[in-house]
C-alpha cells in the first residue's frame, strides 16, 4: 500500500526543487531543476516563468500517476518580492519581473512624500526603501510605466500564491508574503497600508497560511495549499520545535538574523541599519537584520589567498586557537581593525589593508573572523529588545560549519546557549509543516539537528 505523502515545490532564485515528505515529515524524495533565465519585455533578466509553470503542471500530473507515492497534498514555497498580474480571466499578463530590475527613484519618492516622508513610511511598513525589492513599489511602477497593461490587471498575487493558483485557480493572499519588506502592510495597525486604497489598488485579503483547497486532478482528490514565503517557511520548524525562545541566524552569502520574540516596533534608526520585519506563520512580526557576511568573507579570503599564495579552500583547515584570539584582541583593542573601517555600523573594507602585519595565514584568518563576528554581533544586537527573553541562538547554513565563527559568537553571547543546526530542506519542511494540521495529521517531533557549542574555560 502506498504511503500518504505531501509534495512541496520549493522555488528559489537559483534552484527549483520538488520535495516529498511522509506525514511524519521524513524525506521520501527530492529532485532539483534549474532553468535558464529569459528577458522581460524591457530586456532585463528574469525567471523563465513559462518553463516553471510547465514543470509544475507536468510534475503534479506525474505525482498523481505515481505508483510509489500517494500524494494527498501539495504546497509551494518561493522567494519573495515577486508578483504575478492576472487579467479578468486569470491569465498572466506580464513576465515575472526580477526584483533587481532598476527603477526610476521618482516613483517611490512621490509615495513617500504623500505618506509622511520616507522614514515614516518605511518604519510603518517595516520595509527599507529597496526599489523593486519592495513588491508594493513594483505595483506602483507597473501602474506608472505601463498604464495600458495595468488597466487590464484584475488580480495581483505574490509568487507563492500564483504558483498555487496554477493548481487551484484560487485568488488569495497570506501574511508571510505580504509582510516581507513589501511596503504594503501597515505594521502599526496590522492591515494593508491606506496608500493602496488611495491609489485604487485592490489586493486579496490575507487568509491563514495553512489553508487548503480541494482540487481534482485526473480523477484524484488532492488538497492544495496557498503557498508561503521561503524565509517564513524556514523559520517554521524552529517555532514548532524549539524548547526556548531563540534568535535564528541563517548564514550564507547573506547572514539573516531573525528574532520572533522582539515585540518592539521597528525604529527609523533600525531601518537605516538594514533591519526590517517579516510576518511569521503565526502572523506575528519577526524582527530581522542582515549583513553581507558570505560576500565579505569571500572577498577577504581571496586577499589572503593571493598574499599567502594558498588554495581557495585553505581557510577550511584553520583550527580555532583561543590563545591567538586573546593576543589579537589585545593587539587590535578598542575599535582598531585590520580589515574593516573602524566605528559602529561600518562594514566597508579599509582602503589599505596591510597583510604584512600578520606572521601567518592562520593569524590573519583569525583576525578576519574576529572582525566579521564583531560586525555580525552588531547586526544581531539591533534585533535584541531591551527586555530580552531569548535563551538560544541557532546558526544554520554555511557558517554553522565554521568552528572559529561559532566559537567567537558563543563568546560574544555568554548568557545564551549557541547551537549549530542542520536541517536539510528546511524551507520545504516548513511549507509541509504549515499545512499538516489542516490535513488532520498529528504533528511529529522535529529534529532540529542541534549541536551546542561548549566553551572551555
C-alpha positions as CSV (number, residue, x, y, z in Angstrom):
1,X,0.0,0.0,0.0
2,X,1.4,3.4,-1.0
3,X,2.2,5.8,1.9
4,X,0.4,9.1,2.2
5,X,2.7,11.9,1.3
6,X,3.0,15.7,0.9
7,X,4.7,17.3,-2.2
8,X,6.4,20.7,-1.9
9,X,7.5,22.9,-4.7
10,X,10.5,24.9,-3.3
11,X,11.2,27.6,-5.8
12,X,14.4,29.5,-5.1
13,X,16.1,32.1,-7.3
14,X,18.7,29.6,-8.5
15,X,17.4,26.1,-7.7
16,X,13.9,24.8,-8.0
17,X,13.1,21.7,-6.1
18,X,10.3,19.1,-5.7
19,X,10.5,17.6,-2.3
20,X,8.2,14.8,-0.9
21,X,7.6,14.1,2.8
22,X,5.5,11.5,4.6
23,X,3.1,12.6,7.3
24,X,5.9,12.2,9.9
25,X,7.9,14.7,7.8
26,X,10.5,12.2,6.8
27,X,12.1,12.9,3.4
28,X,10.9,10.4,0.8
29,X,12.1,12.0,-2.4
30,X,13.9,15.1,-3.8
31,X,14.6,16.3,-7.2
32,X,16.1,19.6,-8.4
33,X,15.7,21.7,-11.6
34,X,17.5,24.7,-12.9
35,X,16.0,26.9,-15.6
36,X,17.9,29.3,-17.9
37,X,16.7,32.9,-17.3
38,X,15.0,34.8,-20.0
39,X,14.5,38.5,-20.5
40,X,11.4,40.5,-19.8
41,X,9.6,43.0,-22.1
42,X,12.3,45.6,-21.3
43,X,15.2,43.3,-21.9
44,X,16.1,42.7,-18.2
45,X,16.8,39.2,-17.0
46,X,14.0,37.4,-15.2
47,X,12.9,33.9,-14.3
48,X,11.6,31.7,-17.1
49,X,8.1,31.6,-15.8
50,X,6.7,29.7,-18.7
51,X,9.2,26.8,-18.1
52,X,8.4,26.9,-14.3
53,X,4.7,26.7,-15.0
54,X,5.1,23.8,-17.3
55,X,7.4,21.9,-14.9
56,X,4.9,22.3,-12.0
57,X,1.9,21.2,-14.0
58,X,3.7,18.2,-15.5
59,X,5.1,17.3,-12.1
60,X,1.7,17.4,-10.5
61,X,0.3,15.0,-13.2
62,X,3.2,12.7,-12.7
63,X,2.7,12.7,-8.9
64,X,-1.0,11.8,-9.3
65,X,0.0,8.9,-11.5
66,X,2.8,7.8,-9.2
67,X,3.0,4.1,-8.3
68,X,5.3,4.9,-5.4
69,X,3.6,7.8,-3.5
70,X,0.0,8.5,-2.5
71,X,0.2,12.3,-2.8
72,X,-2.6,13.8,-0.7
73,X,-1.4,17.4,-0.5
74,X,0.7,20.0,-2.3
75,X,2.2,23.3,-1.2
76,X,4.5,25.9,-2.5
77,X,7.4,27.9,-1.0
78,X,9.1,30.7,-3.1
79,X,11.4,33.6,-2.8
80,X,9.7,36.9,-2.1
81,X,9.4,40.4,-3.7
82,X,7.8,38.9,-6.8
83,X,4.4,39.3,-8.3
84,X,2.1,38.0,-10.9
85,X,-0.5,40.2,-12.6
86,X,-3.7,38.4,-13.9
87,X,-6.5,39.6,-16.2
88,X,-10.2,39.1,-15.6
89,X,-9.9,35.5,-17.0
90,X,-7.0,34.6,-14.6
91,X,-4.4,34.8,-17.4
92,X,-0.9,36.2,-16.5
93,X,-0.3,39.5,-18.3
94,X,3.4,40.1,-17.8
95,X,6.6,38.3,-17.2
96,X,7.6,37.7,-13.6
97,X,9.7,40.8,-13.2
98,X,13.1,40.5,-11.4
99,X,13.3,42.3,-8.1
100,X,16.8,43.5,-9.1
101,X,15.3,45.5,-12.0
102,X,16.3,49.1,-11.7
103,X,13.5,51.7,-11.1
104,X,13.1,55.4,-11.5
105,X,13.6,56.7,-7.9
106,X,11.0,59.4,-8.5
107,X,8.2,56.7,-8.4
108,X,8.6,55.7,-4.8
109,X,9.6,59.3,-3.8
110,X,6.2,60.5,-4.6
111,X,4.6,57.8,-2.5
112,X,6.9,58.6,0.5
113,X,6.2,62.4,0.3
114,X,2.5,61.8,0.4
115,X,2.6,59.5,3.4
116,X,4.8,61.2,6.0
117,X,8.2,61.0,4.3
118,X,10.5,58.1,3.6
119,X,11.5,57.4,7.2
120,X,7.9,57.3,8.5
121,X,6.5,55.3,5.5
122,X,9.3,52.8,5.7
123,X,9.0,52.5,9.5
124,X,5.3,51.9,9.4
125,X,5.6,49.3,6.6
126,X,8.8,47.8,8.1
127,X,10.3,48.0,4.7
128,X,13.6,49.7,3.9
129,X,13.5,51.7,0.7
130,X,14.7,49.0,-1.7
131,X,13.2,49.8,-5.0
132,X,11.7,46.7,-6.8
133,X,12.7,44.6,-3.7
134,X,9.6,46.3,-2.2
135,X,6.8,44.4,-4.2
136,X,4.4,47.2,-3.5
137,X,6.7,49.6,-5.4
138,X,6.6,47.1,-8.3
139,X,2.8,47.6,-8.5
140,X,3.3,51.3,-8.5
141,X,6.0,51.0,-11.1
142,X,3.7,49.0,-13.4
143,X,0.8,51.4,-12.9
144,X,3.1,54.3,-13.8
145,X,5.3,52.9,-16.5
146,X,2.9,50.5,-18.3
147,X,-0.6,52.0,-17.7
148,X,-2.0,50.2,-20.7
149,X,-1.0,46.8,-19.2
150,X,-2.1,47.8,-15.7
151,X,-5.6,48.8,-16.9
152,X,-6.2,45.1,-17.7
153,X,-5.0,43.9,-14.3
154,X,-7.8,42.4,-12.2
155,X,-5.8,40.3,-9.7
156,X,-2.3,40.7,-8.2
157,X,-0.7,37.7,-6.5
158,X,2.6,37.2,-4.7
159,X,4.7,34.4,-6.2
160,X,3.8,31.6,-3.8
161,X,0.1,32.3,-4.3
162,X,0.4,32.5,-8.1
163,X,2.0,29.0,-8.2
164,X,-0.7,27.7,-6.0
165,X,-3.2,29.4,-8.3
166,X,-1.9,27.3,-11.2
167,X,-3.4,24.2,-9.5
168,X,-6.3,25.7,-7.6
169,X,-7.5,28.7,-9.6
170,X,-7.9,30.5,-6.2
171,X,-7.2,34.2,-5.8
172,X,-5.9,34.7,-2.3
173,X,-3.1,36.1,-0.1
174,X,-1.4,35.3,3.2
175,X,0.6,37.2,5.7
176,X,4.1,35.8,5.2
177,X,4.3,37.1,1.6
178,X,2.7,40.4,2.4
179,X,5.0,41.0,5.4
180,X,8.3,40.6,3.7
181,X,9.6,44.2,3.0
182,X,6.7,44.8,0.6
183,X,5.8,48.3,1.5
184,X,2.2,47.0,1.6
185,X,1.5,46.2,5.2
186,X,0.9,48.7,8.0
187,X,2.6,47.1,10.9
188,X,1.2,49.7,13.3
189,X,-2.4,48.7,12.5
190,X,-1.7,45.2,11.1
191,X,-3.6,45.7,7.9
192,X,-2.9,46.9,4.3
193,X,-1.5,50.4,4.2
194,X,-4.0,53.0,3.1
195,X,-1.9,54.0,0.1
196,X,-3.3,51.0,-1.8
197,X,-7.0,52.2,-1.5
198,X,-6.0,55.7,-2.3
199,X,-4.3,54.5,-5.5
200,X,-7.2,52.3,-6.4
201,X,-5.2,49.1,-6.0
202,X,-7.1,46.1,-4.6
203,X,-5.3,43.1,-3.2
204,X,-6.8,39.9,-1.9
205,X,-7.5,39.8,1.9
206,X,-5.0,37.5,3.6
207,X,-6.2,34.1,4.9
208,X,-4.4,31.7,7.2
209,X,-1.2,30.3,5.6
210,X,-2.2,26.8,6.5
211,X,-5.4,27.0,4.4
212,X,-6.1,24.2,1.9
213,X,-8.4,23.8,-1.1
214,X,-9.7,20.6,-2.6
215,X,-8.7,20.0,-6.2
216,X,-9.4,17.1,-8.5
217,X,-6.6,16.2,-10.9
218,X,-7.1,13.3,-13.3
219,X,-9.8,12.0,-11.0
220,X,-7.6,12.1,-7.9
221,X,-8.6,14.3,-4.9
222,X,-5.8,16.5,-3.6
223,X,-5.6,19.2,-1.0
224,X,-3.5,22.2,-2.2
225,X,-2.0,24.9,0.0
226,X,-1.8,28.6,-0.8
227,X,1.9,28.9,-0.6
228,X,4.4,30.6,1.8
229,X,7.3,32.9,1.7
230,X,10.6,31.0,1.9
231,X,12.1,32.9,4.9
232,X,9.0,32.4,7.0
233,X,8.9,28.7,5.9
234,X,12.5,28.1,7.0
235,X,11.7,29.7,10.4
236,X,8.6,27.5,11.0
237,X,10.3,24.3,12.2
238,X,12.1,26.3,14.9
239,X,8.9,27.9,16.0
240,X,7.3,24.5,16.2
241,X,10.2,22.6,17.9
242,X,12.4,24.9,19.9
243,X,12.2,24.4,23.6
244,X,13.1,28.0,24.4
245,X,12.9,31.5,22.8
246,X,15.6,32.0,20.2
247,X,17.3,34.0,17.6
248,X,17.9,32.3,14.2
249,X,20.9,33.1,12.1
250,X,20.5,31.9,8.5
251,X,24.0,32.2,7.1
252,X,25.3,32.2,3.5
253,X,26.0,35.0,1.1
254,X,23.9,37.0,3.4
255,X,23.5,36.4,7.2
256,X,19.9,36.9,8.0
257,X,19.2,37.3,11.7
258,X,15.6,36.7,12.8
259,X,14.1,37.3,16.3
260,X,10.4,36.2,16.5
261,X,10.3,37.3,20.2
262,X,11.1,41.0,19.8
263,X,7.7,42.8,20.1
264,X,9.1,46.4,19.9
265,X,8.1,48.5,16.9
266,X,10.8,49.0,14.3
267,X,12.5,52.3,14.5
268,X,13.8,54.6,11.8
269,X,17.4,54.1,13.0
270,X,17.0,50.3,12.8
271,X,15.7,50.6,9.2
272,X,18.7,52.8,8.3
273,X,20.9,49.9,9.6
274,X,19.3,47.2,7.4
275,X,16.6,46.0,9.8
276,X,13.1,45.0,8.8
277,X,10.1,42.9,9.9
278,X,8.7,39.7,8.4
279,X,5.4,38.1,9.4
280,X,5.6,34.6,10.7
281,X,3.3,31.7,10.1
282,X,1.6,32.8,13.3
283,X,1.0,36.3,11.8
284,X,3.4,37.8,14.3
285,X,6.2,40.3,13.4
286,X,9.7,38.9,13.2
287,X,12.4,41.5,13.7
288,X,15.2,40.8,11.3
289,X,18.6,42.2,10.4
290,X,21.2,41.3,7.9
291,X,24.8,41.5,7.0
292,X,26.6,40.6,3.7
293,X,28.7,38.1,5.6
294,X,29.4,35.5,3.0
295,X,30.4,38.0,0.4
296,X,32.6,39.9,2.9
297,X,34.3,36.6,3.9
298,X,34.8,35.5,0.3
299,X,36.3,38.9,-0.7
300,X,38.8,38.9,2.3
301,X,39.7,35.2,1.9
302,X,40.7,35.9,-1.8
303,X,43.0,38.7,-0.5
304,X,44.6,36.2,2.0
305,X,45.0,33.5,-0.7
306,X,46.8,36.0,-3.0
307,X,49.0,37.2,-0.3
308,X,50.0,33.9,1.3
309,X,49.8,32.0,-2.0
310,X,47.3,29.4,-0.7
311,X,44.5,27.5,-2.3
312,X,40.9,28.8,-2.3
313,X,39.7,26.5,0.4
314,X,42.8,26.7,2.6
315,X,40.8,28.6,5.3
316,X,38.8,25.4,5.9
317,X,41.8,23.8,7.5
318,X,42.4,26.6,10.0
319,X,41.6,25.4,13.6
320,X,40.3,27.7,16.3
321,X,43.2,28.9,18.6
322,X,41.9,30.5,21.8
323,X,45.4,31.9,22.7
324,X,45.8,33.5,19.3
325,X,42.4,35.1,19.7
326,X,43.4,36.6,23.1
327,X,46.6,38.0,21.5
328,X,44.8,39.5,18.6
329,X,42.1,41.0,20.9
330,X,44.9,42.8,22.7
331,X,46.7,43.9,19.5
332,X,43.5,45.3,18.0
333,X,42.0,46.7,21.1
334,X,39.1,49.2,21.1
335,X,37.8,49.9,17.7
336,X,41.0,49.2,15.9
337,X,40.6,46.9,12.9
338,X,42.8,45.3,10.3
339,X,40.3,44.6,7.5
340,X,37.3,46.9,8.0
341,X,36.9,50.6,8.7
342,X,36.5,51.4,12.4
343,X,33.4,52.7,14.0
344,X,29.9,51.2,14.8
345,X,27.9,50.3,11.8
346,X,30.9,50.4,9.4
347,X,31.0,47.4,7.0
348,X,33.4,48.7,4.4
349,X,36.8,47.3,3.8
350,X,39.7,49.6,4.6
351,X,41.2,51.4,1.7
352,X,44.6,49.9,2.6
353,X,44.9,46.5,4.3
354,X,48.4,45.6,5.4
355,X,48.6,41.8,5.4
356,X,52.3,42.0,6.1
357,X,51.2,42.9,9.6
358,X,50.4,39.1,10.1
359,X,53.0,36.4,10.6
360,X,50.9,33.7,9.1
361,X,47.7,32.8,7.3
362,X,46.2,31.4,10.5
363,X,46.8,34.7,12.3
364,X,45.3,36.8,9.5
365,X,42.3,34.5,9.2
366,X,41.6,34.6,12.9
367,X,41.6,38.4,12.9
368,X,39.3,38.4,9.8
369,X,36.9,36.1,11.7
370,X,37.1,38.2,14.8
371,X,36.1,41.3,12.8
372,X,33.4,39.5,10.9
373,X,32.0,38.1,14.1
374,X,32.0,41.5,15.7
375,X,30.1,43.0,12.8
376,X,27.6,40.2,12.9
377,X,27.1,40.7,16.6
378,X,26.4,44.4,16.0
379,X,23.7,43.3,13.5
380,X,22.2,40.8,15.9
381,X,22.1,43.3,18.7
382,X,19.8,45.5,16.6
383,X,17.1,42.9,16.9
384,X,17.5,42.2,20.6
385,X,14.9,44.2,22.6
386,X,15.5,45.9,26.0
387,X,13.7,43.1,27.8
388,X,15.3,40.2,26.0
389,X,13.9,36.8,26.8
390,X,15.7,34.7,24.1
391,X,17.7,31.9,25.5
392,X,19.2,30.3,22.4
393,X,20.9,31.2,19.2
394,X,20.6,28.8,16.3
395,X,23.1,29.1,13.4
396,X,22.2,27.4,10.1
397,X,23.8,27.5,6.7
398,X,27.4,27.7,5.6
399,X,28.9,29.5,8.7
400,X,27.5,26.8,11.0
401,X,30.4,24.7,9.8
402,X,33.0,27.4,10.6
403,X,34.3,26.5,14.0
404,X,36.0,29.9,14.5
405,X,32.9,31.8,13.8
406,X,30.7,29.7,16.0
407,X,33.0,29.8,19.0
408,X,33.5,33.6,18.7
409,X,29.8,34.1,18.5
410,X,29.3,31.9,21.6
411,X,31.9,34.0,23.4
412,X,30.0,37.2,22.4
413,X,26.7,36.0,23.9
414,X,27.8,34.2,27.1
415,X,24.3,34.4,28.6
416,X,22.8,32.4,25.7
417,X,23.2,28.8,24.5
418,X,24.6,28.8,21.0
419,X,23.8,25.8,18.7
420,X,24.6,24.9,15.2
421,X,21.5,23.5,13.4
422,X,21.4,21.2,10.4
423,X,18.0,20.7,8.7
424,X,18.0,19.5,5.1
425,X,15.3,21.2,3.0
426,X,14.3,23.5,5.9
427,X,12.2,25.7,3.6
428,X,10.3,22.7,2.1
429,X,9.9,21.2,5.6
430,X,8.4,24.4,6.9
431,X,5.9,24.6,3.9
432,X,4.8,21.0,4.7
433,X,4.7,21.6,8.4
434,X,2.4,24.6,7.9
435,X,-0.3,22.6,6.2
436,X,0.0,19.4,8.2
437,X,-2.6,20.5,10.9
438,X,-5.2,21.1,8.1
439,X,-4.7,17.5,7.0
440,X,-5.7,16.5,10.5
441,X,-2.4,14.8,10.9
442,X,-0.5,14.7,14.2
443,X,2.5,17.0,14.3
444,X,5.6,14.8,14.7
445,X,8.5,15.6,16.9
446,X,11.0,17.5,14.8
447,X,14.7,17.0,14.9
448,X,16.4,20.4,14.5
449,X,19.8,18.8,14.2
450,X,21.2,20.8,17.1
451,X,24.8,20.7,18.4
452,X,25.6,23.0,21.3
453,X,28.9,25.0,21.2
454,X,30.6,24.3,24.5
455,X,33.2,26.8,25.5
456,X,36.2,25.6,27.5
457,X,37.4,27.8,30.3
